[in-house]
Amino acid sequence: MPLLPGKRRKPRDIPRRFNVSGFLGGALCVIVGAITPFSFHFVGDLFFSEIFLPLVLPFLLVVKGREMFRSTMRPILLLMGLWLAGQILTDIFRQTAMENWLRGDANIIFFGIDLLALVALMSKNDNRKILFVVAYAISRLVEARFSPSVEEGRFPWKFGYAPGLVLLTLLAGCYFYKRRNYPLMILVFLAFSAVNVVMNYRSMVLFMLLVIAMTVPIVPERVGRLQLLPRGPTARLFVTAALALAAGGAALGVVELATKSGILGAEQQEKNEKQAQSLGGILLGGRPEILVSSRAILDSPIIGHGSWPKEPRYTEMLTDIEARYGIHVDLESGDESRAGVIPSHSSLFGSWVAAGIAGAIFWFYLLPQVVKALVKVTSLRFTLAPLYAYLLVNLFWDIFFSPFNGNHRILAAFDLVIMIDTLEARLPALAAEVSGHIGRFARRPLVWRPSLPADANRF
């Protein structure tokens, strides 16, 4: 019906223009997330997402090339290139078998492709990140139920269902967090942590407690004109470290209490007790491979041992450590130590062993960047803070305590997108800071978003 002169059309009467490019970008994020858990064997494990992303990368380079190579990305890509060069030179020096050479180089190259593609698709766009997370979480649960790997068959909760469920739990927590319903968010996270205590998934208990400690503002930023929490980056770093130590101590106490109370199975209880008595306590007791890879690094700190290096004396060293302390180690995803490869169980140590110092520099550069991003997440109260905090803590943990291969490549690339966006986000205005009485929860949400360009939601 035509409008009368002088009558304005109501906003709901104005049809919205369908954003084709935005829909296409979101659809690509869903596809990548859904196919990431599935793989097939070709020389090494090749994931469907890493077949799909190289196909769309040329198109992404055309439409998002400037975004891919912006200033924050350049040192990461440069050091990744240095890592690849170090791997190639090490393999030439060590005369690595061609099959292993291809696997080592592909591990780095596909990581670079994953990072570039995910930056183009998701950077500065929280909606697409959520689409990827939901698609990956659901697909991971489906894969664990109907097509479990060897590791998922042995430990269905730790390697199968928990990685997907934790992401859905975090998104639910973000929903409550946005509405400042902190008690319900804490209850959801603690309930999930309790399940992990019973299932003896100890690192997940630590992660969830860290997320609570770093995101819930039990103490407000300020009360009236009184600033309670420090503003400076250095002081914030100490606050974040204190929160992390408190959460770590709480997680350790919970695990010890569960072990002594007898709620765990006999095998899990014995495992915790033996690892707690070993060198380095539960942390290194569950990862004695790090002690062996440290020795391999000392033996050749500049030039690595090559891609997938098989040196029996290091494998025997791991066996001796396990026998000495009676440690039973879970078979991790992608763990090659039982096949004679130098054990590492760490992205940093594994890259250093394989590619030499050039492989370690990349991860050493990332460590302070991850810490800076965590400090920023702790300082700000934005909608996806619980999810961001978890992914950044997970990235920091993986650098030291998880092997870098398999779908760790694309998940690490996604974590790096989170890190980059957080580092580039601008601080909110002073007027937006939380105020109120100590111990009281604010009624209205403080939604923080990064400073985005006008076309951020376009492809």
N, C-alpha and C positions, 0 to 999 in steps of 0.2 A: 504494500500500500504506500503510495507516495506520501512524503512528509509534508505537513502544512508549512507555509512560510513562517520562519522564525522558530520552528520546533526542531529541537536537536534529537538526533538519533541516539538512543540509549546504547551504552557500550556493548550490551549483550546482543543487540540487534546487528552489530557490525560483524560480518563473517570474517573468521580468521583465515589468513592465507596459509596454505599447507606448505611447510618448509621441506621440500624434497631432499635437499642436501643434508639437512639435519636428520631426517628420517633415515637416509642411507647410512650416515655415520653411526647412528644408534643401532641400526640393524647389523652393521659390521661388528660392532662391539659385542652384540649378543652372539653372533656366529663364532667369533674368536673365543669367547668365554665358554661356549657350549662344546667346542671341539678340542679345547686344550687338554682335558684329561686323557684323551685317547691317542694311542700311538701304534706304530708297527716297527719292526726291526729291519733296519737297512744299514749295515756296518755297525751302527749304534742305534739307540732308540730315537726314532724320528716322530715327532708329534704332528698331528694333523694341522694344528694351528701354525706350525712352522713350515708347512707346505703352502698354506693359504696366504700367510702374511707376505712372503716374497713375491707372490703373484700380484698383490694389490699395492706393494711398495712403490713401483714406478708411478702409479696414479697419485699416491699420497705425496710423493716427492714434487709432483707438478703443482698440486693445490696447497700443500702445507710445507714446502721445502724450507721457507724462511723460519717457520715454527720449529722444525726439526733441528736446525743448526743455530739457534739463538745462543746468546752468550753463556747461559748456564749449562747448555749442552756441550759446548765445544771442548772444555777440559775433559769431560767424561769420555767423549768420542776419541779425543787425542790419546788419552791413556789406554783406552781399549785397543787402539791401533798399535800402541807400544807393546801392550800385552801380546797381541797377535804376532808382532815382529819377534818378540822374545821367544815365543813358542816355536816359530818357524826356525829361528837360528839354533835353538836348543835341539830341535829334532834333527837338524842337519849335523850338528856337532856329535850328537849321541847315536846317529845313524838309526833312528827309530824306524820300525817296520811301517810300511806305507799305510796299512789298515789303521794302525794306531795314530799315525800322523794325521790322516784324514779326520779321525774322530776328535783329536785335540783341536785342530784348526776349526772344524765345524762347530764345536762347542762355543767358541768365541764369536765366530761369524754370525751364527744364528742368534746369539745373544744381542749382537749389535742390530740385526734386522728387527728383532722383537722390540727393542727399545725405540728405534726410530719410528716404527709403525704405531706403537702404542702412544708415543708422544703426539703423533699427528692425529690419532683418533680421539684421545681422551684428555690430553693436557688442558687444564683450565675449564673443564666441563664435568661437574660432579654428577650430572644425570647419566652420562655415558659410563662413568666409573661404576655407578650403581648397577647399570645394566650388565656390565661385564661381570661384576661380583656375583650378582644373582644367577646369571647364566652359568658361570663356572661352578658355583656352589651346588646348584641342582644337578648339573651334569656330573659333578664329582660323586654325588650320592648315588646317582644312577649307575655310574661306572663301578663303584664299590659294591653295589648290590648284584649286578648282573654280569660284570666282567672284571672281577678283582685280579690284581696282579699277585705275584708270589708273596710280596711283603704284606699286601692287604689281606691275603688269605691267612697269614700267620698272625697278624695283629690288625684285625678288622677295624677296631675303634681308632687306634693311633694313626694308621696310614690310610684308612678308608673313609669312615664316616665323620670323624672329628674335623678334618680340614674343611669340609663343606659346611658342617653345622656351625662351626665357630663364626663363619662369615655371615650366615643368616642371623645368628644370635647378636652379632655386633650391629647389624642393620636395625634389628629390633631395638637394641640399646640406643642407637642414634635417634630413633623415633621418639623415645621417651626423653632423651637428652635435649632434643630440640624444644620440648615443652617444659623443660626444667623439672621433670618428674624424676629426680635423682634417686629417691628410694626405690622406685620400681625398676629403674635401670640397674642399680646395684644388686637388687634381688635376682634379676634375670642372670646377671653375670656370675653371681655367687652360686646360683643353682647349676649353671653350666660348669663352673669350677668344681663343684661337689661331685658331679659325674666323672670328671677327669681325675679327681682324687681316687675314687673307687676303681677306675680303670687304670690307675697308676701312670697317667700321662702327665708327668711332672712339669715339663716345660710349659705346657698349656695352662696349668694352674698359675705358674709365675706370670705368664703373659696377661691373663685376665686380671690378676691383682695389680699388675703394673698399669693397665688401662684405667682401672678404677682410681688408683692413686694419682695418675697424671691428668685426669680429665674432670673429676668431681671437685668442685670448688668448696670444700668443707670450710676453708678459711677464705673470706672474700678478698678481692684485690685491695679494697679500701673501705673504710667506714667514715662517711662524711669527707673531711679533708685529710684524715689520717690514712696514709699509705701503709698497708699491712705487709704486702708482699713487695719485694724489691723490683725495680723496673729495669735496671741495667742488665745487659746480656750475660755478663760474668756472674752476677748475683743470681740470675735466673738459672744459670747452669748448675750452680751449687744446690739450688732448691730442687731442680729436677733430679740431680744425683742423689740427694737425700731421700726423695720420694721413691726412687728406684731401689735404693738400699733397703728402705723400710718394707717395700713390697717383696723384695727378694728374701728378706729375713722372715716375713710372714709366710711366704710360700714354703720355705725350708721347714719352718715350724709345723705347718700343716702336714707336709709329707712325713716328717718324723712322728707326729702324733698318729697319723693313719697307720704307719708301720708298726708302732708299738701297741696300738689298740686292737690289732688283729682283724680289721675290716678288709684287708687285702688278702688275696690268696697266698698260700704257703710259698709258691714259687716267687711271686712278686715281693713278698716280705723278705725272703732270703736274699733276693737280688738287691733290694734297697740297703739291707744291713751290710752286705759285703762291699757294695760300692761306697757306702759311707765310711768304711774303715780303710779304704784304699787311698793311695797317694792322690791328693787333690780333692778328696771327698766325693760326694755324689756327682758334682759337675764333671770332673775329669774321670771319675770312676766309670761313668757311663760312656765316656769317649776317650779311651786309652790310645786310640789311633793318633790323637794329637801329640802325644809324647813321642811316638815313633816318627811322625812327619817332621817334628822339630829336629830330631836327630838327622833325618835325611837333609833338611835344610842346612844344618851346620856342616854337613859333609860336602855340600855343594851350594853355597849361598848365592852365587852370581849366575852361573849357568845351571839350569834345572836338570832334572833326570829324564826329561822327554815326556811325550804324551803317553798316558797309561803305562808308566814305567813298571816293569816287573823285575824286582830285585828280591830274591827269596830271603835274604838276611833281615830285611825290614819286616817281612811277614812273620818270620820266626821270632823277631823281637816282640811283636804284638802278642804272639802266642805265649811267650814267656811271661809277659806282664799279666796277662789274663790268668795264667796258671798260678803265678806268685800270689795274687790277691784274690783268687777264686772268683774272678769277675765273669759274669755271663753277659755278653753284649748283644743287644737286639740287632737283627739284620736290617740296616737302613736301606731306603730306596736308593738304588744306584751305587751301593757300596761294593767296590771291586776288590776289597782286601782279601776276601776268601779265594779269589782267582789269582792271587799272587801279586796284584798291583800294590805299590807302596800305599799303605793306609793313611788317610788324612782326616776324613770326617769334618772338613772345614773348607769353605770357599777360599779363604785367605791362604791357609797352609797348603791346600791342594794345588792352587795356582802357582804358589811359590815353588813347590816340589816339581811341578811339571814344566813351567816356563821360566823358572829362575826369578831373579829380583824384579824383572819387568812385569811378571804376573802379580807380584805382591804390591807394587806401587799403585795399581788401579784400586785395590781394595783399601789400602792405607789412605788414599785420597777420599774415598767414600765415607770412612768412619767419622771424621769430624763433621762432614756434611749431614750425616744422619743425626748426629747429636744436636746440631744446630736446628734441624727440622723438628726434633722432639721437643727441644726447649720452646720453640715457637708454638707447637701444638699445646704444650702445657700452659703457655702464657695466654693463649686465646681461647675463646669459648664459641666455636663455630659448630655447625650442625653435624658434620661428619667427623668431629674430633675423636670419638672412640674408635672408629674404623681406622682413621689415619694413625692414631697412636699405636694400635695393634700392628698395623702393617710396617711401621717404622721400627718398632721393637723387634718384629720378626726379621726384618732386614738386618738389623744390627746383630741379632743372634745368629743368623745364617752365615754372616761373614766369618764368625769364629767357629761355629759348631754344626754346620750343615754342609754336605758335599754339594758342589756346583755341577750339576748335570741334570738330564731329564727335564721334567717340566719346571724345575727350579729356574731355568733360564727365563721363561716367559713370566713367571711369578716375580722373579727378581726385577725384571724390566718394569712390571707394573708397580712394584714398590718404589722403583726409582722415579717413575712419573709422579707418584705421591710426594716423594721427597722434593723433587724439583718444583712442583707447584707450591708446596709449603714454603720453600725458601724464597720464592718470588712473590709471595703474598705480602701485601702491605698491611702494616699494623692498623687496627681500627682507631677511630678518633677517641680522644680522651673521654669525651662525653659518653661513649658507649661502654665504658668499663663497668664492671659489676660493683655495686655498692649495697650496703645493708648491714644488718647486725651479724655478728659472728655466730655461725651455726644455723642461721636461717637460710632457707632456699628462696631464690628469687622467683617471682610469680610469672614473669614474662620471659620468653626465650631471648637470648642475645644471639642472633644469627649472624655469623661472620662468613663472608665470602671473599675469595681473592679478588684483587683488582683485575677485571677482565676487559679486553678490548670489546668494542661494540659488536663485532661479528664473531664472538667467542662460541656462540651456539650454532654457527653455520659449519659446514663441513670444512 
